[in-house]
Amino acid sequence: MARYRILSLDGGGAWAMLEVWSLIQAYGAHTRGHDVLAEFDLAASNSGGSLVLGGLLMDITLAELMELFRDEARRRQIFAGGGNWPARYRCEGKLAGLRAILGPTDMALPEVASRIGNRGRKLPHVIIAAYGVESEKGILFRSDLNAPAAPIEPADAPRLPSITLAEAIHASSNAPVLYFDDVARTRAGNCWDGAIAGWNCPAAVAVVEALTYGWRADEIALLSLGTANVLAPDKPLPPSSDDVGLKLRRLGAEVGMMLRAILKEPANGAPFHAHVMLGGALPTNARDAITDGPVVRLNPMPGPTTTDPPHAVLAKLDMDAVLQSEVAIIERLGQRWLSGQVPNEPVRMQRTTGHPDIGHRTATEALAAWAALAPRRV
């Protein structure tokens, strides 16, 4: 059966290099970005995943894309220091860094994805998630301005100028308050990270987009790539108190937890929703996991017992890993995960045991399932 194929790329800052690891394992380090995109009909991304998508659209090899994440000078073009407190980074510096990295690929989004790739196939439809600050709702930047899911405007309505690829990535990756010191100012309005809209994992959004094109649910296959789900014990809040100092301490803790929560898709959320929307079977008992569903999830899931790299070290790393030593830890996690030493996050897992009831326990199993579901196109 010919399948409509979707690539979904989670947000996660510098941790998005794990998505590049996934693509290298699936398609090879020397495969160019357009050759990867030729395997898909739609690509959806948020935040760090949008950086990966930008690299694919640049048509560099996956090995070269990995080097962009490894290069500390390049990372600091995105995470430009000197942001106004309490933010760590300058928002304006990020946009300039993105433009410098993308170079001539930084054109209007419809132009970027309407080209013919180097295998004679038109590049896939692209959607990049963001959040409109003034409108207080999610925004999807599309390469197909006439997509069936796009809002219909009156024929005489003035058309907004097309956002560029750099602007779309800038908007999509603009984590607020603790990270970047301003909204992402684009021709489409002021934006924050798409995670604010609940789209840090855009898998379900991408399925809705695909369904509106008229493809049947049983014709769709989705590959969902994540940026690590570091399982950790619950963090208790300070107790409530009438003391002003303790009230402020609790408020600070709650704000920090809220901001980090919106940047971390709850485990098994959007991929499970996508599985159900596509008609994936549900398990009937705890013994027999569903491993042949329409959604394949690839994402490392180190737990509290992980010792290499140490779980305590992973749990302390924020999404904005900039130092070379921090990136080395993420790389080590990727290597251990792909070799089967760190579990893979399934589409859904059992609450008490952590075992998959939908999806795959190891990266090797997930990669094999995707190869069977969506064989390489000739």
Residue pairs with C-beta under 8 A, 6 or more apart in sequence:
1 219
2 219
3 219
3 220
3 221
3 373
3 374
4 41
4 42
4 210
4 213
4 215
4 219
4 220
4 221
5 39
5 40
5 41
5 42
5 220
5 221
5 222
5 223
5 374
6 40
6 41
6 42
6 43
6 44
6 203
6 206
6 207
6 210
6 220
6 221
6 222
6 223
7 37
7 39
7 40
7 42
7 43
7 44
7 124
7 223
7 225
8 43
8 44
8 45
8 49
8 201
8 202
8 203
8 206
8 222
8 223
8 224
8 225
8 270
8 274
9 16
9 19
9 43
9 44
9 45
9 46
9 48
9 49
9 50
9 52
9 53
9 202
9 225
10 16
10 19
10 46
10 47
10 48
10 49
10 200
10 201
10 202
10 224
10 225
10 226
10 227
10 265
10 299
11 45
11 46
11 47
11 48
11 49
11 50
11 172
11 173
11 193
11 194
11 195
11 200
11 201
11 227
11 263
11 319
12 18
12 47
12 48
12 49
12 200
12 226
12 227
12 228
12 263
12 319
13 47
13 48
13 79
13 173
13 175
13 227
13 318
13 319
13 320
13 321
14 48
14 69
14 75
14 79
14 319
14 320
14 321
14 322
14 326
14 327
14 330
15 48
15 227
15 228
15 319
15 321
15 330
16 47
16 48
16 49
16 51
16 52
16 69
16 227
17 66
17 69
17 70
17 327
17 330
17 331
17 334
18 225
18 226
18 227
18 228
18 299
18 300
18 330
18 333
18 334
18 337
19 48
19 49
19 52
19 225
19 226
19 227
20 52
20 55
20 62
20 65
20 66
20 69
21 66
21 334
21 335
21 338
22 225
22 298
22 363
22 367
23 31
23 36
23 52
23 62
23 225
24 62
24 63
24 66
25 338
25 363
25 367
26 223
26 367
26 370
26 371
27 35
27 36
27 39
27 62
27 376
28 62
29 61
29 62
29 63
29 66
30 61
30 62
30 63
31 61
31 62
32 59
32 60
32 61
32 62
32 118
33 55
33 56
33 57
33 58
33 59
33 60
33 61
33 62
33 65
34 56
34 59
34 117
34 118
34 119
34 123
35 117
35 118
35 119
36 56
36 62
37 43
37 56
37 57
37 117
37 123
37 124
38 117
38 119
38 121
38 123
38 377
39 374
39 376
39 377
40 124
40 223
41 124
41 125
41 210
42 124
42 125
42 126
42 127
42 206
42 209
42 210
43 53
43 56
43 124
43 125
43 126
43 127
44 126
44 127
44 128
44 129
44 202
44 203
44 205
44 206
44 209
45 52
45 53
45 126
45 127
45 128
45 129
45 172
45 202
46 128
46 129
46 172
46 193
46 194
46 195
46 199
46 200
46 201
46 202
47 172
47 173
47 175
47 193
47 194
47 195
47 200
47 263
48 173
48 227
48 319
49 202
49 225
49 227
50 128
50 129
50 168
50 169
50 172
50 173
51 78
51 169
51 173
52 65
53 126
53 128
53 169
54 98
54 101
54 102
54 105
54 165
54 166
54 169
55 64
55 65
55 68
56 65
57 105
57 112
57 113
57 123
57 126
57 165
58 65
58 102
58 103
58 105
59 105
59 117
59 118
60 68
68 74
68 101
69 75
69 327
70 327
70 331
72 322
72 323
72 324
72 327
74 97
74 101
75 322
75 327
76 97
76 322
77 93
77 94
77 96
77 97
77 98
77 100
77 101
78 94
78 97
78 98
78 101
78 173
79 88
79 89
79 94
79 320
79 322
80 89
80 90
80 92
80 93
80 94
80 96
80 97
81 88
81 89
81 90
82 89
82 90
82 93
83 89
83 90
83 91
83 179
83 180
83 181
84 181
84 182
86 177
86 178
87 177
87 178
87 179
87 180
87 181
88 178
88 179
88 320
89 179
89 180
89 181
89 320
90 180
90 181
90 182
91 174
91 180
91 181
91 182
91 183
91 184
92 182
94 170
94 173
94 174
94 180
94 184
95 166
95 167
95 170
95 184
98 106
98 166
98 169
98 170
99 106
99 166
102 165
102 166
102 169
105 112
105 165
106 164
106 165
106 166
107 164
107 165
108 162
108 163
108 164
108 165
109 126
109 128
109 141
109 142
109 143
109 162
109 163
109 164
109 165
109 168
110 143
110 144
110 145
110 162
111 162
112 123
112 126
112 143
112 165
113 123
113 124
113 125
113 126
113 143
113 144
114 122
114 123
114 143
115 122
115 123
116 122
116 123
117 123
121 377
123 143
125 142
125 143
125 144
125 147
125 209
126 142
126 143
127 140
127 141
127 142
127 143
127 202
127 205
127 206
127 209
128 140
128 141
128 168
128 169
128 171
128 172
128 194
129 138
129 139
129 140
129 141
129 172
129 194
129 197
129 199
129 202
129 205
130 138
130 139
130 140
130 141
130 168
130 171
130 172
130 174
130 184
130 191
130 192
130 193
130 194
130 197
131 137
131 138
131 139
131 191
131 192
131 193
131 194
131 195
131 196
131 197
132 138
132 139
132 189
132 190
132 191
133 183
133 189
133 190
133 191
133 192
134 189
134 190
135 189
137 197
138 194
138 196
138 197
138 198
138 199
139 171
139 188
139 189
139 191
139 194
139 197
140 149
140 205
140 209
141 163
141 168
141 171
141 172
141 188
142 150
144 150
145 162
147 209
147 212
147 213
148 212
148 213
148 214
149 208
149 209
149 212
153 159
160 187
160 188
161 187
162 187
163 171
163 186
163 187
163 188
167 184
167 186
167 187
167 188
168 186
170 184
170 186
170 191
171 184
171 186
171 188
171 191
171 192
171 194
172 191
172 193
172 194
173 193
174 180
174 183
174 184
174 191
174 192
174 193
175 192
175 193
175 195
175 259
175 263
175 319
176 183
176 192
176 193
176 196
176 259
177 255
177 259
178 256
178 259
179 319
179 320
183 190
183 191
183 192
184 190
184 191
184 192
193 200
193 262
193 263
194 200
194 202
195 262
195 263
195 265
196 262
198 262
199 205
199 270
200 262
200 263
200 264
200 265
201 224
201 226
201 265
201 269
201 270
201 271
202 270
203 222
203 224
203 270
203 271
203 273
203 274
203 295
204 270
204 273
204 274
204 277
205 270
206 222
206 274
207 220
207 222
207 273
207 274
207 277
207 278
208 277
210 220
211 217
211 220
211 277
217 277
217 278
217 279
217 294
218 278
218 279
218 294
220 278
220 294
221 294
221 295
221 296
221 370
221 373
221 374
222 271
222 274
222 278
222 294
222 295
222 296
223 296
223 298
223 370
223 374
224 270
224 271
224 274
224 295
224 296
224 297
224 298
224 299
224 347
225 298
225 299
226 265
226 297
226 298
226 299
226 300
226 345
227 299
227 319
228 299
228 300
228 301
228 302
228 314
228 330
228 333
229 264
229 267
229 299
229 300
229 301
229 345
230 301
230 302
230 311
230 314
230 315
231 267
231 301
231 302
231 303
231 304
232 304
232 311
232 315
233 304
235 257
237 250
237 253
237 254
237 257
238 246
238 249
238 250
238 253
239 246
239 250
240 250
241 247
241 250
263 319
267 301
267 345
267 349
268 345
268 346
268 347
268 348
268 349
271 295
271 297
271 347
271 348
271 359
272 347
272 348
272 358
274 294
274 295
275 293
275 294
275 295
275 347
275 348
275 358
276 282
278 293
278 294
278 295
279 294
280 290
280 293
280 294
280 295
280 347
280 358
281 290
281 293
282 290
282 358
283 289
283 290
283 357
283 358
286 350
286 353
286 355
286 357
289 346
289 355
289 356
289 357
289 358
289 359
290 357
290 358
290 359
291 356
291 359
291 360
291 365
291 369
292 369
292 373
293 347
293 358
293 359
294 373
295 347
295 359
296 347
296 359
296 360
296 366
296 369
296 370
296 373
297 344
297 345
297 346
297 347
297 359
297 360
297 366
298 344
298 363
298 366
298 367
298 370
299 344
299 345
300 333
300 334
300 336
300 337
300 342
300 343
300 344
300 345
300 363
301 342
301 343
301 344
301 345
302 309
302 311
302 314
302 333
302 337
302 342
302 343
303 311
303 343
303 354
304 311
305 311
306 314
306 342
308 332
308 336
308 341
309 329
309 332
309 333
309 336
313 329
314 329
314 333
317 326
317 329
317 330
321 327
321 329
321 330
333 342
336 342
337 343
337 344
337 363
338 363
338 364
340 362
340 363
340 364
343 354
343 361
343 362
344 359
344 360
344 361
344 362
344 363
344 365
344 366
345 359
346 356
346 357
346 358
346 359
346 360
346 361
347 356
347 358
347 359
348 356
348 357
348 358
348 359
349 355
349 356
349 357
349 359
350 356
350 357
355 361
359 366
360 366
360 369
